[in-house]
Amino acid sequence: MASPRPWERDRRRNAQPARSRPARDANLIWGFHSVREALRANRRPLTRLNATSAAAEKLAAEITASNVALNIVTADQIDALLSDGAVHQGVLLEAGPLPEADIDDLPENGLVLVLDQVTDPHNVGAIVRTAAAFGVNAIITTERHSPALGGVLAKAASGGLEHVEMIIIVNLSRALEKLGDMGYQRVGLDSDGSQSLGETQLSRPLALVLGAEGKGLRRLSREKCDVLARIDLPGAVRSLNVSNACAVALTVASMRLPIS
C-alpha cells in the first residue's frame, strides 16, 4: 500500500480552524516561489504552512524535508487571512524571522548593497531578488524607514530573502563609516554623480549605496561615499526606479569585478 502523501498524513494532526488568523508577530510569506525557497533553505523557524491540496502536492518534497506543520485549506480561506489583492498561489507560510546578521560578519572581498531609506516593499523585494541572482553577500538597511521583511516584500523577492543576508542597522552613516574602515569601496548611485558608473574604477570589497526614489541619497550618506557615480542612459527617459537602477549597477559591477 502506497505511503500517504504529507498533506494526507498530517492534515488531521495539524489542521487549524479556517477562521483562525496567523499570530500578529508571524512573518507571513506567500507566493509559490517564496514559500518553496523558505522551506528549502530552512534558515528560519517554520510555524505553519496553509496550503491548498494542489499546492501541497507540488511542494510535497519540501514539506517532508522541512517537517513544517501543514494545514490544508481552500484558496478562499487564504484570501481571508491576507489583504485584498495578495497573489498567494495557494500557499501562506507562517514563519519566524531570519537569523540576525552583522556588518562584522561580512567577507573581506564582499559585495553588498546599502539602502538609504528605500521604503517601498515592492522595490526592496525586487532589489533582494536581483541581489540573490548576482550573488550579493548582504543588503544593509535601516531599522526605521524600511519595510518589514515579509509579506509584500517577500513575495516580490520571489525566494531571494532566503539567499541574501539582511543586515538591519540603526544609523546608516555609522554603518558606512564602518564599511570604509573594513576596506569597502563605497559607491553611491546619484543622478548628479561626478562620473559615470561605467567609467568608475571598481574594486572589492564593494558597497553600492542606493537612495530612495525622488529623494535620492541623503546628505550624510553622500558624504560617507568614496565616489558618487551616475548611470548614463542613451534614451529619452533619463532615470530609472531604484530597483532597476540596482540591476543595472550590479550588471556593471559583475562585468568589472573579479569573481569572489
C-alpha positions in Angstrom: 0.0 0.0 0.0 1.4 3.4 -1.0 2.6 5.7 1.8 0.3 8.6 2.4 1.3 11.9 1.0 2.5 14.6 3.5 -0.7 16.6 3.3 -2.9 13.5 3.7 -0.7 12.2 6.6 -0.6 15.5 8.5 -3.9 17.1 7.7 -5.9 15.8 10.8 -3.0 16.4 13.2 -2.1 19.9 12.0 -5.3 21.4 10.8 -6.3 24.7 12.3 -9.7 26.3 12.2 -10.0 28.2 8.9 -11.1 31.3 10.6 -8.0 31.5 12.9 -5.7 34.3 11.9 -1.9 34.0 11.9 -0.1 35.2 15.0 0.3 39.0 14.9 4.1 38.7 15.0 4.3 35.9 12.5 6.5 36.6 9.4 4.0 35.9 6.7 5.3 34.6 3.4 3.0 33.9 0.4 3.5 33.0 -3.2 4.8 29.7 -4.5 8.4 30.6 -5.2 8.9 32.5 -1.9 7.4 29.7 0.2 9.3 27.0 -1.6 12.6 28.7 -1.1 11.8 29.3 2.6 11.0 25.6 3.0 14.1 24.5 1.1 16.6 26.9 2.9 15.1 26.1 6.3 17.0 29.1 7.7 14.1 30.3 9.9 11.6 28.8 12.3 8.6 27.4 10.4 5.4 27.7 12.3 2.6 26.5 9.9 2.0 26.2 6.2 -1.5 26.9 5.0 -1.9 25.4 1.5 -4.5 24.1 -0.9 -4.3 20.4 -1.8 -2.9 21.2 -5.2 -0.2 23.5 -3.9 0.7 21.0 -1.2 1.1 18.3 -3.8 3.6 20.5 -5.7 5.5 21.1 -2.5 5.4 17.6 -1.3 9.2 17.1 -1.2 9.8 20.4 0.6 7.1 19.8 3.1 8.5 16.4 4.0 12.1 17.7 4.3 11.2 20.7 6.4 8.7 18.9 8.6 6.6 22.1 8.7 3.1 21.8 10.2 0.6 21.6 7.4 -2.9 23.0 7.3 -4.9 22.1 4.2 -7.3 25.0 3.3 -9.1 26.5 0.3 -7.8 29.4 -1.7 -10.7 31.5 -0.3 -9.6 30.7 3.3 -6.1 32.0 2.5 -7.7 35.1 0.9 -9.4 35.8 4.2 -6.1 35.8 6.0 -4.5 38.3 3.7 -5.2 41.8 2.4 -7.1 42.2 -0.8 -5.2 41.5 -3.9 -2.5 39.3 -2.5 -1.5 36.8 -5.1 -0.7 33.8 -2.9 -0.9 30.9 -5.4 -2.5 28.7 -2.8 0.2 28.9 -0.1 0.7 31.0 3.0 3.6 30.3 5.3 3.8 31.5 8.9 7.4 31.7 9.9 9.8 33.3 12.3 12.5 35.9 11.3 15.7 35.1 9.6 18.9 34.8 11.7 20.3 38.2 12.6 23.4 39.3 10.6 26.0 41.8 11.4 28.4 44.0 9.4 31.3 42.4 11.2 30.4 39.1 9.6 30.9 40.5 6.0 33.6 38.8 3.9 36.8 40.7 3.2 36.2 40.7 -0.5 32.4 41.0 -0.4 29.8 42.7 -2.5 27.0 44.5 -0.6 24.1 46.8 -1.2 23.2 49.7 1.1 19.7 51.1 1.0 19.2 54.6 2.2 15.5 54.8 3.3 14.1 52.8 0.4 10.6 52.2 1.8 8.5 50.6 -1.0 8.3 46.9 -0.3 7.9 46.1 -4.0 11.1 47.9 -4.8 13.0 46.4 -1.9 11.7 42.9 -2.8 12.9 43.4 -6.4 16.3 44.5 -5.1 16.5 41.4 -2.9 15.6 39.2 -5.8 18.3 40.8 -8.1 20.8 40.7 -5.3 20.3 36.9 -4.9 20.7 36.5 -8.7 24.0 38.4 -8.7 25.5 36.7 -5.6 25.4 39.7 -3.4 26.6 38.9 0.1 24.3 41.2 2.1 21.9 44.1 2.0 22.2 46.7 4.6 19.1 48.7 5.6 17.9 50.8 8.5 15.6 49.7 11.3 13.4 52.7 10.6 12.2 53.9 7.1 12.3 50.4 5.6 9.6 47.8 5.0 9.1 44.6 7.0 11.0 41.6 5.8 7.9 39.6 5.0 4.5 39.9 3.2 4.7 42.0 0.1 8.4 42.3 0.2 8.9 38.6 0.5 6.5 37.9 -2.4 8.4 40.5 -4.6 11.7 38.9 -3.7 10.5 35.5 -5.0 12.6 33.5 -2.6 15.6 35.8 -2.6 15.2 36.6 1.1 16.4 33.1 1.9 19.7 33.6 0.0 20.9 37.1 0.9 21.9 38.3 4.4 19.8 41.2 5.6 21.7 43.4 8.0 19.4 45.8 9.9 21.3 48.8 11.4 20.2 51.9 13.4 22.5 54.5 12.0 23.3 54.4 8.3 26.1 57.0 8.4 28.0 55.0 11.1 27.5 51.8 9.1 29.0 53.4 6.0 31.9 54.6 8.2 32.4 51.0 9.4 32.4 49.7 5.8 35.1 52.2 5.0 37.2 51.0 7.9 36.8 47.5 6.7 38.2 48.5 3.3 35.0 48.6 1.3 34.8 50.9 -1.6 31.6 52.9 -1.1 30.0 53.9 -4.4 26.9 56.0 -4.1 24.5 56.0 -7.1 23.5 59.5 -7.8 22.0 61.1 -11.0 24.3 64.1 -10.4 27.4 62.0 -9.8 30.7 63.4 -11.0 31.4 60.3 -13.1 29.7 57.6 -15.0 29.4 54.2 -13.2 30.6 52.6 -16.3 33.9 54.6 -16.1 34.4 54.3 -12.4 37.2 52.0 -11.2 35.5 49.4 -9.1 37.2 47.1 -6.6 36.4 44.5 -4.0 35.2 44.7 -1.3 32.4 46.9 -2.8 29.3 48.6 -1.3 26.8 50.1 -3.7 24.7 52.7 -2.0 21.2 53.4 -3.3 18.8 56.1 -2.2 15.0 56.4 -2.1 13.1 57.3 -5.2 12.6 61.0 -5.5 14.8 61.9 -2.6 17.9 60.0 -3.6 20.8 59.7 -1.2 20.7 61.9 1.9 23.5 64.4 2.6 25.3 62.3 5.2 25.1 59.2 3.1 26.6 61.1 0.1 29.4 62.4 2.3 30.3 58.9 3.5 30.7 57.6 0.0 34.1 57.4 -1.7 32.6 58.3 -5.0 29.2 59.3 -6.4 28.5 57.8 -9.8 25.7 58.2 -12.2 24.1 55.7 -14.6 24.2 57.2 -18.1 21.2 56.4 -20.2 21.1 56.8 -24.0 17.3 57.1 -24.3 14.7 59.8 -23.8 14.0 58.6 -20.2 16.8 59.9 -18.0 16.2 58.0 -14.8 15.3 54.5 -13.5 13.4 53.4 -10.4 15.7 52.2 -7.6 15.2 48.5 -8.3 16.0 48.9 -12.0 19.0 51.1 -11.2 20.2 48.4 -8.8 20.0 45.8 -11.6 22.0 48.0 -13.9 24.6 48.8 -11.3 25.1 45.1 -10.4 25.4 44.2 -14.1 28.2 46.8 -14.5 29.9 45.6 -11.3 29.7 41.9 -12.3 31.5 42.6 -15.6 34.3 44.6 -13.9 34.9 43.0 -10.6 37.0 39.9 -10.0 35.0 36.8 -9.1 34.8 36.3 -5.3 
